[in-house]
Every structure is written in C-alpha cells, then in structure tokens.
Amino acid sequence: MKEHILLDKAYIYEDIPKELTPKGCSYDRVCGLWRVDKTGEVMMIGDYAQRPETKKCDIETGEDQKGE
C-alpha cells in the first residue's frame, strides 16, 4: 500500500530541546504568574533580563511559508 503524499512530502523539523523555565524564577500557581526567586517580584513587570521570547523565534510552518 502506498503512503499518503503528505507523509511522503512533509518536511520534518529537527526537535531541538529547550529549557522553558526561566532561570532564577518559580511559578506562582495561586496568582498564575512567574516570580523572581530572590525578590519575589513579578517577572514580567520587573527588570528581569530573561523574558520569554517572541513569536519571531517560532518555526514557521504551513501557511506561514509562502515562499515554499
């Protein structure tokens, strides 16, 4: 039996493991936000250097790849 054409033609991206937990922070489940361990302040409001990356760091797939 033949494989489906999408399975044959689909590009397979390399799975690059990334540490998603911000260093020096812990998640406050009650408030639903990240806090800096040393100060207890909210990570996104304070001057914490390691903020989450933007969508620009995503791997573009599907409709986003207009040139392919």
Residue pairs with C-beta under 8 A, 6 or more apart in sequence:
13 59
13 61
22 34
22 43
22 48
22 50
22 51
22 52
23 50
24 36
24 37
24 38
24 48
24 50
25 34
25 35
25 36
25 37
25 43
25 48
26 34
26 35
26 37
27 33
27 34
27 35
28 34
28 35
33 42
33 43
33 44
34 42
34 43
34 44
35 41
35 42
35 43
36 42
36 43
36 46
36 48
39 46
41 48
43 51
44 51
